[in-house]
Amino acid sequence: MRRALPIFVVLGGLLVAIAVVNPYFLEPPAFLAFVKRAAPLVILAAGQYFVIVSGEFDLSVGSLVTAEVVIAARLIDGSAEATWPVLALLIVFGLLIGLVNGVVSTLLRVPSFITTLGMLLILSGAIFLWTGGAPRGALSPQFRELGRGSLGPVPWSVLILVVVAAAAVYVMRAGFGHTLVAAGDNDRAAALSGVRVARVRTVAFMISGLSAAVAAILLGGFAGVSAQVGQGLEFQAITAVVLGGVALGGGRGSVVAAMAGAFTLEALFTLLNLYGVSGALEPAVQGVIIIAAVALGAMSLPRRRAAATS
């Protein structure tokens, strides 16, 4: 956790800065609204963490989120009776896309960057062909409740985020988490020690697909149906993960820090918005963060190797 400390310091500083500009920010309703807004990205970052720490990439999650929301609206079409079966279908669809990504990347040995980029294009093209660029149908009030509603004073999004975060921490502390990190650190050594690297990485892709499905449910409930609802989310998730100190090459990093990175990114954008900075600069900010994080990681790698051999 010592390696994760810097991101919590940065997050704390940003929250204080927001509170200075907006004194009501730290009051429970306003702070819960912030967490509710950040929940989909935090969940996506948690899923992306599993893939990246295993030594792979998943660029398909943004298009998968869009596909899930569009499919849900088309199949539900305002019907309350169809809500829960479609929710189950969305979860299965997310797992299936993750499975395809994992199988193609591990068994067919296509680099995950290419595999998931191809999946991004396939999903984008399929959704555009299906909808003609204008999503049809409508989400039911029961579906929207998951993104907009609350259980007492606490939004459902926050409760779902707590469950996802607890599950992610549990999985990483279990045996699977250790084998996942080992596969990302040195896949050959892991394989020689008995780790089924292909299976472990495929499961990581499935977790990423599952997280995209959950994020899509929350985003659809909160913002409604849009053909651009997931646009750019894959890069935001990767930015959040590297901001949390996770090595892009795999084998190092904490899922808690990755989720804190997502909160930090959301807090940074909130602060920029309060100061009137154009949202058009957000991609540029993400680019700077990714380059800086990778550069710092590359600079510290020789020191870690020297320490390990001494």
C-alpha positions as a LaTeX table, in Angstrom:
\begin{tabular}{lrrr}
\hline
Residue & $x$ (\AA) & $y$ (\AA) & $z$ (\AA) \\
\hline
Met1 & 0.00 & 0.00 & 0.00 \\
Arg2 & 2.98 & 2.35 & 0.35 \\
Arg3 & 3.24 & 2.54 & $-3.45$ \\
Ala4 & $-0.43$ & 3.53 & $-3.56$ \\
Leu5 & 0.01 & 6.36 & $-1.05$ \\
Pro6 & 0.82 & 9.11 & $-3.60$ \\
Ile7 & $-2.49$ & 8.74 & $-5.45$ \\
Phe8 & $-4.44$ & 9.08 & $-2.19$ \\
Val9 & $-2.45$ & 12.21 & $-1.35$ \\
Val10 & $-3.26$ & 13.68 & $-4.77$ \\
Leu11 & $-6.93$ & 12.69 & $-4.43$ \\
Gly12 & $-7.12$ & 14.29 & $-0.99$ \\
Gly13 & $-5.55$ & 17.49 & $-2.31$ \\
Leu14 & $-8.02$ & 17.67 & $-5.19$ \\
Leu15 & $-10.99$ & 17.12 & $-2.88$ \\
Val16 & $-9.76$ & 19.92 & $-0.61$ \\
Ala17 & $-9.30$ & 22.20 & $-3.64$ \\
Ile18 & $-12.86$ & 21.46 & $-4.80$ \\
Ala19 & $-14.16$ & 22.16 & $-1.29$ \\
Val20 & $-12.39$ & 25.52 & $-1.30$ \\
Val21 & $-14.11$ & 26.52 & $-4.53$ \\
Asn22 & $-17.44$ & 24.91 & $-3.56$ \\
Pro23 & $-17.87$ & 24.83 & 0.25 \\
Tyr24 & $-20.92$ & 22.56 & $-0.05$ \\
Phe25 & $-18.96$ & 19.81 & $-1.83$ \\
Leu26 & $-18.04$ & 17.86 & 1.32 \\
Glu27 & $-21.61$ & 17.84 & 2.63 \\
Pro28 & $-23.11$ & 14.31 & 2.36 \\
Pro29 & $-25.59$ & 14.96 & $-0.51$ \\
Ala30 & $-23.01$ & 16.74 & $-2.70$ \\
Phe31 & $-20.24$ & 14.26 & $-1.95$ \\
Leu32 & $-22.50$ & 11.27 & $-2.62$ \\
Ala33 & $-23.48$ & 12.90 & $-5.93$ \\
Phe34 & $-19.77$ & 13.08 & $-6.80$ \\
Val35 & $-19.25$ & 9.40 & $-5.94$ \\
Lys36 & $-22.39$ & 8.51 & $-7.93$ \\
Arg37 & $-21.04$ & 10.37 & $-10.96$ \\
Ala38 & $-17.64$ & 8.68 & $-10.65$ \\
Ala39 & $-18.99$ & 5.15 & $-10.02$ \\
Pro40 & $-19.12$ & 3.94 & $-13.66$ \\
Leu41 & $-15.53$ & 5.03 & $-14.33$ \\
Val42 & $-14.30$ & 3.52 & $-11.05$ \\
Ile43 & $-15.94$ & 0.20 & $-11.93$ \\
Leu44 & $-14.45$ & 0.30 & $-15.44$ \\
Ala45 & $-11.02$ & 1.08 & $-13.97$ \\
Ala46 & $-11.29$ & $-1.90$ & $-11.63$ \\
Gly47 & $-12.04$ & $-4.18$ & $-14.60$ \\
Gln48 & $-9.29$ & $-2.62$ & $-16.70$ \\
Tyr49 & $-6.86$ & $-3.16$ & $-13.81$ \\
Phe50 & $-7.29$ & $-6.94$ & $-14.00$ \\
Val51 & $-6.37$ & $-6.91$ & $-17.69$ \\
Ile52 & $-3.46$ & $-4.50$ & $-17.41$ \\
Val53 & $-1.88$ & $-6.13$ & $-14.35$ \\
Ser54 & $-1.93$ & $-9.42$ & $-16.28$ \\
Gly55 & 0.14 & $-7.80$ & $-19.02$ \\
Glu56 & $-2.64$ & $-7.11$ & $-21.54$ \\
Phe57 & $-4.90$ & $-4.24$ & $-22.73$ \\
Asp58 & $-8.64$ & $-3.87$ & $-23.26$ \\
Leu59 & $-9.59$ & $-1.08$ & $-25.65$ \\
Ser60 & $-13.09$ & $-2.42$ & $-26.30$ \\
Val61 & $-14.84$ & $-1.39$ & $-23.08$ \\
Gly62 & $-16.06$ & 2.00 & $-24.34$ \\
Ser63 & $-17.78$ & 0.50 & $-27.37$ \\
Leu64 & $-19.06$ & $-2.34$ & $-25.21$ \\
Val65 & $-20.71$ & 0.16 & $-22.86$ \\
Thr66 & $-22.40$ & 1.87 & $-25.81$ \\
Ala67 & $-23.53$ & $-1.47$ & $-27.24$ \\
Glu68 & $-24.98$ & $-2.57$ & $-23.90$ \\
Val69 & $-27.01$ & 0.63 & $-23.46$ \\
Val70 & $-28.32$ & 0.59 & $-27.05$ \\
Ile71 & $-29.22$ & $-3.11$ & $-26.85$ \\
Ala72 & $-30.99$ & $-2.57$ & $-23.52$ \\
Ala73 & $-33.10$ & 0.29 & $-24.89$ \\
Arg74 & $-34.04$ & $-1.67$ & $-28.02$ \\
Leu75 & $-35.02$ & $-4.84$ & $-26.13$ \\
Ile76 & $-36.73$ & $-3.23$ & $-23.14$ \\
Asp77 & $-38.53$ & $-0.51$ & $-25.11$ \\
Gly78 & $-40.08$ & 0.86 & $-21.92$ \\
Ser79 & $-41.39$ & $-2.50$ & $-20.69$ \\
Ala80 & $-41.03$ & $-3.12$ & $-16.96$ \\
Glu81 & $-41.44$ & $-6.90$ & $-17.45$ \\
Ala82 & $-38.43$ & $-7.04$ & $-19.77$ \\
Thr83 & $-36.09$ & $-5.15$ & $-17.44$ \\
Trp84 & $-34.62$ & $-7.95$ & $-15.36$ \\
Pro85 & $-34.22$ & $-10.49$ & $-18.18$ \\
Val86 & $-32.44$ & $-7.83$ & $-20.25$ \\
Leu87 & $-30.21$ & $-6.92$ & $-17.29$ \\
Ala88 & $-29.17$ & $-10.57$ & $-17.07$ \\
Leu89 & $-28.58$ & $-10.62$ & $-20.84$ \\
Leu90 & $-26.33$ & $-7.55$ & $-20.58$ \\
Ile91 & $-24.18$ & $-9.28$ & $-17.96$ \\
Val92 & $-23.89$ & $-12.40$ & $-20.12$ \\
Phe93 & $-23.07$ & $-10.30$ & $-23.19$ \\
Gly94 & $-20.29$ & $-8.49$ & $-21.33$ \\
Leu95 & $-18.80$ & $-11.78$ & $-20.16$ \\
Leu96 & $-19.05$ & $-13.19$ & $-23.69$ \\
Ile97 & $-17.20$ & $-10.25$ & $-25.25$ \\
Gly98 & $-14.52$ & $-10.61$ & $-22.59$ \\
Leu99 & $-14.27$ & $-14.32$ & $-23.33$ \\
Val100 & $-13.82$ & $-13.67$ & $-27.06$ \\
Asn101 & $-11.14$ & $-11.05$ & $-26.35$ \\
Gly102 & $-9.34$ & $-13.42$ & $-24.03$ \\
Val103 & $-9.45$ & $-16.45$ & $-26.32$ \\
Val104 & $-8.26$ & $-14.51$ & $-29.37$ \\
Ser105 & $-5.46$ & $-12.85$ & $-27.39$ \\
Thr106 & $-4.20$ & $-15.94$ & $-25.55$ \\
Leu107 & $-4.96$ & $-18.98$ & $-27.68$ \\
Leu108 & $-4.65$ & $-17.37$ & $-31.11$ \\
Arg109 & $-1.79$ & $-15.18$ & $-29.82$ \\
Val110 & $-3.10$ & $-11.98$ & $-31.38$ \\
Pro111 & $-1.76$ & $-9.02$ & $-29.35$ \\
Ser112 & $-4.50$ & $-7.78$ & $-27.04$ \\
Phe113 & $-4.04$ & $-4.23$ & $-28.32$ \\
Ile114 & $-5.03$ & $-5.42$ & $-31.81$ \\
Thr115 & $-7.71$ & $-7.83$ & $-30.59$ \\
Thr116 & $-9.56$ & $-5.28$ & $-28.48$ \\
Leu117 & $-9.09$ & $-2.49$ & $-31.02$ \\
Gly118 & $-10.72$ & $-4.81$ & $-33.57$ \\
Met119 & $-13.53$ & $-5.57$ & $-31.11$ \\
Leu120 & $-14.01$ & $-1.83$ & $-30.57$ \\
Leu121 & $-14.49$ & $-1.36$ & $-34.32$ \\
Ile122 & $-16.74$ & $-4.42$ & $-34.64$ \\
Leu123 & $-19.06$ & $-3.27$ & $-31.85$ \\
Ser124 & $-19.12$ & 0.33 & $-33.11$ \\
Gly125 & $-19.92$ & $-0.75$ & $-36.65$ \\
Ala126 & $-22.54$ & $-3.29$ & $-35.58$ \\
Ile127 & $-24.35$ & $-0.78$ & $-33.39$ \\
Phe128 & $-24.29$ & 1.87 & $-36.11$ \\
Leu129 & $-25.63$ & $-0.64$ & $-38.65$ \\
Trp130 & $-28.36$ & $-1.81$ & $-36.27$ \\
Thr131 & $-29.52$ & 1.66 & $-35.22$ \\
Gly132 & $-28.66$ & 3.74 & $-38.27$ \\
Gly133 & $-26.88$ & 6.14 & $-35.94$ \\
Ala134 & $-30.02$ & 6.90 & $-33.91$ \\
Pro135 & $-30.73$ & 4.52 & $-30.98$ \\
Arg136 & $-34.30$ & 3.26 & $-30.82$ \\
Gly137 & $-36.45$ & 2.14 & $-27.94$ \\
Ala138 & $-36.48$ & 3.33 & $-24.36$ \\
Leu139 & $-35.20$ & 2.22 & $-20.97$ \\
Ser140 & $-37.84$ & 1.39 & $-18.39$ \\
Pro141 & $-38.19$ & 3.38 & $-15.14$ \\
Gln142 & $-36.98$ & 0.30 & $-13.26$ \\
Phe143 & $-33.77$ & 0.28 & $-15.32$ \\
Arg144 & $-33.28$ & 4.03 & $-14.85$ \\
Glu145 & $-33.70$ & 3.60 & $-11.09$ \\
Leu146 & $-30.35$ & 1.80 & $-10.87$ \\
Gly147 & $-28.53$ & 4.85 & $-12.20$ \\
Arg148 & $-30.72$ & 7.61 & $-10.79$ \\
Gly149 & $-32.43$ & 6.23 & $-7.69$ \\
Ser150 & $-31.29$ & 5.62 & $-4.16$ \\
Leu151 & $-31.86$ & 3.45 & $-1.12$ \\
Gly152 & $-32.61$ & 6.08 & 1.47 \\
Pro153 & $-29.94$ & 8.78 & 1.21 \\
Val154 & $-27.43$ & 6.52 & $-0.57$ \\
Pro155 & $-27.66$ & 6.19 & $-4.39$ \\
Trp156 & $-27.85$ & 2.71 & $-5.86$ \\
Ser157 & $-24.75$ & 3.54 & $-7.91$ \\
Val158 & $-22.75$ & 4.05 & $-4.72$ \\
Leu159 & $-24.00$ & 0.80 & $-3.20$ \\
Ile160 & $-23.17$ & $-1.14$ & $-6.37$ \\
Leu161 & $-19.73$ & 0.49 & $-6.43$ \\
Val162 & $-19.07$ & $-0.62$ & $-2.84$ \\
Val163 & $-20.00$ & $-4.21$ & $-3.73$ \\
Val164 & $-17.80$ & $-4.18$ & $-6.86$ \\
Ala165 & $-14.86$ & $-2.66$ & $-4.98$ \\
Ala166 & $-15.12$ & $-5.21$ & $-2.17$ \\
Ala167 & $-15.29$ & $-8.06$ & $-4.69$ \\
Ala168 & $-12.27$ & $-6.74$ & $-6.60$ \\
Val169 & $-10.19$ & $-6.45$ & $-3.43$ \\
Tyr170 & $-11.23$ & $-9.94$ & $-2.33$ \\
Val171 & $-10.32$ & $-11.49$ & $-5.70$ \\
Met172 & $-6.90$ & $-9.81$ & $-5.74$ \\
Arg173 & $-6.12$ & $-11.01$ & $-2.22$ \\
Ala174 & $-7.14$ & $-14.56$ & $-3.11$ \\
Gly175 & $-5.01$ & $-17.07$ & $-4.99$ \\
Phe176 & $-6.28$ & $-15.88$ & $-8.37$ \\
Gly177 & $-4.97$ & $-12.38$ & $-7.71$ \\
His178 & $-1.48$ & $-13.66$ & $-6.96$ \\
Thr179 & $-1.38$ & $-15.79$ & $-10.11$ \\
Leu180 & $-2.69$ & $-12.86$ & $-12.15$ \\
Val181 & 0.12 & $-10.60$ & $-10.97$ \\
Ala182 & 2.66 & $-13.38$ & $-11.54$ \\
Ala183 & 1.42 & $-13.82$ & $-15.13$ \\
Gly184 & 1.81 & $-10.10$ & $-15.76$ \\
Asp185 & 5.24 & $-9.90$ & $-14.16$ \\
Asn186 & 6.81 & $-12.84$ & $-16.01$ \\
Asp187 & 4.48 & $-15.12$ & $-17.94$ \\
Arg188 & 7.19 & $-17.70$ & $-18.73$ \\
Ala189 & 8.23 & $-18.06$ & $-15.10$ \\
Ala190 & 4.57 & $-18.21$ & $-14.08$ \\
Ala191 & 3.88 & $-20.96$ & $-16.62$ \\
Leu192 & 6.88 & $-22.96$ & $-15.42$ \\
Ser193 & 5.57 & $-22.72$ & $-11.86$ \\
Gly194 & 2.23 & $-24.20$ & $-12.90$ \\
Val195 & 0.14 & $-21.11$ & $-13.63$ \\
Arg196 & $-2.23$ & $-21.53$ & $-16.59$ \\
Val197 & $-1.43$ & $-18.13$ & $-18.01$ \\
Ala198 & $-3.90$ & $-18.26$ & $-20.90$ \\
Arg199 & $-6.80$ & $-19.16$ & $-18.62$ \\
Val200 & $-5.89$ & $-16.52$ & $-16.03$ \\
Arg201 & $-5.67$ & $-13.78$ & $-18.66$ \\
Thr202 & $-8.92$ & $-14.88$ & $-20.29$ \\
Val203 & $-10.68$ & $-14.62$ & $-16.93$ \\
Ala204 & $-9.20$ & $-11.12$ & $-16.57$ \\
Phe205 & $-10.76$ & $-10.12$ & $-19.90$ \\
Met206 & $-14.08$ & $-11.56$ & $-18.76$ \\
Ile207 & $-13.92$ & $-9.50$ & $-15.57$ \\
Ser208 & $-13.27$ & $-6.43$ & $-17.70$ \\
Gly209 & $-16.30$ & $-7.25$ & $-19.85$ \\
Leu210 & $-18.39$ & $-7.75$ & $-16.72$ \\
Ser211 & $-17.30$ & $-4.38$ & $-15.33$ \\
Ala212 & $-18.23$ & $-2.73$ & $-18.64$ \\
Ala213 & $-21.71$ & $-4.28$ & $-18.41$ \\
Val214 & $-22.22$ & $-2.98$ & $-14.87$ \\
Ala215 & $-20.92$ & 0.47 & $-15.85$ \\
Ala216 & $-23.27$ & 0.50 & $-18.85$ \\
Ile217 & $-26.25$ & $-0.26$ & $-16.61$ \\
Leu218 & $-25.36$ & 2.65 & $-14.33$ \\
Leu219 & $-24.62$ & 5.04 & $-17.19$ \\
Gly220 & $-27.78$ & 4.12 & $-19.05$ \\
Gly221 & $-29.82$ & 4.60 & $-15.92$ \\
Phe222 & $-28.21$ & 7.94 & $-15.18$ \\
Ala223 & $-27.87$ & 9.52 & $-18.64$ \\
Gly224 & $-30.34$ & 7.60 & $-20.79$ \\
Val225 & $-29.83$ & 6.23 & $-24.29$ \\
Ser226 & $-27.11$ & 7.68 & $-26.51$ \\
Ala227 & $-24.92$ & 6.34 & $-29.29$ \\
Gln228 & $-21.96$ & 8.16 & $-27.68$ \\
Val229 & $-22.51$ & 7.12 & $-24.06$ \\
Gly230 & $-19.32$ & 5.02 & $-23.95$ \\
Gln231 & $-17.16$ & 7.15 & $-26.24$ \\
Gly232 & $-13.65$ & 7.56 & $-24.85$ \\
Leu233 & $-14.30$ & 5.55 & $-21.70$ \\
Glu234 & $-11.62$ & 3.00 & $-22.59$ \\
Phe235 & $-8.97$ & 5.74 & $-22.48$ \\
Gln236 & $-10.37$ & 7.22 & $-19.28$ \\
Ala237 & $-10.19$ & 3.79 & $-17.64$ \\
Ile238 & $-6.59$ & 3.23 & $-18.78$ \\
Thr239 & $-5.65$ & 6.74 & $-17.62$ \\
Ala240 & $-7.18$ & 6.05 & $-14.21$ \\
Val241 & $-5.28$ & 2.78 & $-13.87$ \\
Val242 & $-1.88$ & 4.26 & $-14.75$ \\
Leu243 & $-2.63$ & 7.28 & $-12.56$ \\
Gly244 & $-3.03$ & 4.77 & $-9.73$ \\
Gly245 & 0.53 & 3.60 & $-10.29$ \\
Val246 & $-0.24$ & 0.34 & $-12.12$ \\
Ala247 & 2.53 & $-0.64$ & $-14.54$ \\
Leu248 & 1.28 & $-0.78$ & $-18.14$ \\
Gly249 & 3.54 & $-3.77$ & $-18.74$ \\
Gly250 & 1.76 & $-5.72$ & $-16.01$ \\
Gly251 & 2.88 & $-7.38$ & $-12.81$ \\
Arg252 & 2.72 & $-4.36$ & $-10.50$ \\
Gly253 & $-0.03$ & $-2.27$ & $-8.96$ \\
Ser254 & $-2.99$ & $-2.29$ & $-6.63$ \\
Val255 & $-6.67$ & $-2.49$ & $-7.58$ \\
Val256 & $-7.46$ & $-0.07$ & $-4.75$ \\
Ala257 & $-5.00$ & 2.44 & $-6.21$ \\
Ala258 & $-6.50$ & 1.94 & $-9.68$ \\
Met259 & $-9.96$ & 2.80 & $-8.35$ \\
Ala260 & $-8.49$ & 5.75 & $-6.47$ \\
Gly261 & $-6.99$ & 6.85 & $-9.79$ \\
Ala262 & $-10.50$ & 6.91 & $-11.28$ \\
Phe263 & $-11.75$ & 9.04 & $-8.39$ \\
Thr264 & $-8.74$ & 11.33 & $-8.84$ \\
Leu265 & $-9.44$ & 11.74 & $-12.56$ \\
Glu266 & $-13.09$ & 12.55 & $-11.85$ \\
Ala267 & $-12.06$ & 15.01 & $-9.13$ \\
Leu268 & $-9.60$ & 16.68 & $-11.50$ \\
Phe269 & $-12.26$ & 17.12 & $-14.19$ \\
Thr270 & $-14.70$ & 18.45 & $-11.57$ \\
Leu271 & $-12.14$ & 21.02 & $-10.40$ \\
Leu272 & $-11.37$ & 22.10 & $-13.96$ \\
Asn273 & $-15.08$ & 22.48 & $-14.60$ \\
Leu274 & $-15.49$ & 24.64 & $-11.49$ \\
Tyr275 & $-12.74$ & 26.92 & $-12.79$ \\
Gly276 & $-14.49$ & 27.16 & $-16.16$ \\
Val277 & $-11.89$ & 25.18 & $-18.10$ \\
Ser278 & $-13.32$ & 23.71 & $-21.30$ \\
Gly279 & $-14.20$ & 20.02 & $-21.21$ \\
Ala280 & $-12.54$ & 19.74 & $-24.63$ \\
Leu281 & $-9.20$ & 19.69 & $-22.78$ \\
Glu282 & $-10.02$ & 16.45 & $-20.96$ \\
Pro283 & $-8.48$ & 14.15 & $-23.63$ \\
Ala284 & $-5.31$ & 16.27 & $-23.59$ \\
Val285 & $-5.11$ & 15.97 & $-19.81$ \\
Gln286 & $-5.51$ & 12.20 & $-20.09$ \\
Gly287 & $-2.73$ & 12.06 & $-22.67$ \\
Val288 & $-0.35$ & 14.01 & $-20.46$ \\
Ile289 & $-1.13$ & 11.74 & $-17.50$ \\
Ile290 & $-0.50$ & 8.55 & $-19.49$ \\
Ile291 & 2.80 & 9.81 & $-20.95$ \\
Ala292 & 4.01 & 11.10 & $-17.58$ \\
Ala293 & 3.04 & 7.90 & $-15.75$ \\
Val294 & 4.76 & 5.65 & $-18.29$ \\
Ala295 & 7.86 & 7.87 & $-18.29$ \\
Leu296 & 8.09 & 7.78 & $-14.49$ \\
Gly297 & 7.64 & 4.01 & $-14.56$ \\
Ala298 & 10.42 & 3.61 & $-17.14$ \\
Met299 & 12.75 & 5.80 & $-15.07$ \\
Ser300 & 12.13 & 3.81 & $-11.89$ \\
Leu301 & 12.41 & 0.36 & $-13.53$ \\
Pro302 & 16.25 & 0.22 & $-13.57$ \\
Arg303 & 16.34 & 1.16 & $-9.89$ \\
Arg304 & 13.86 & $-1.61$ & $-8.98$ \\
Arg305 & 15.87 & $-4.17$ & $-10.98$ \\
Ala306 & 19.10 & $-3.07$ & $-9.31$ \\
Ala307 & 17.48 & $-3.35$ & $-5.89$ \\
Ala308 & 16.15 & $-6.81$ & $-6.72$ \\
Thr309 & 19.56 & $-8.13$ & $-7.80$ \\
Ser310 & 21.53 & $-6.57$ & $-4.95$ \\
\hline
\end{tabular}
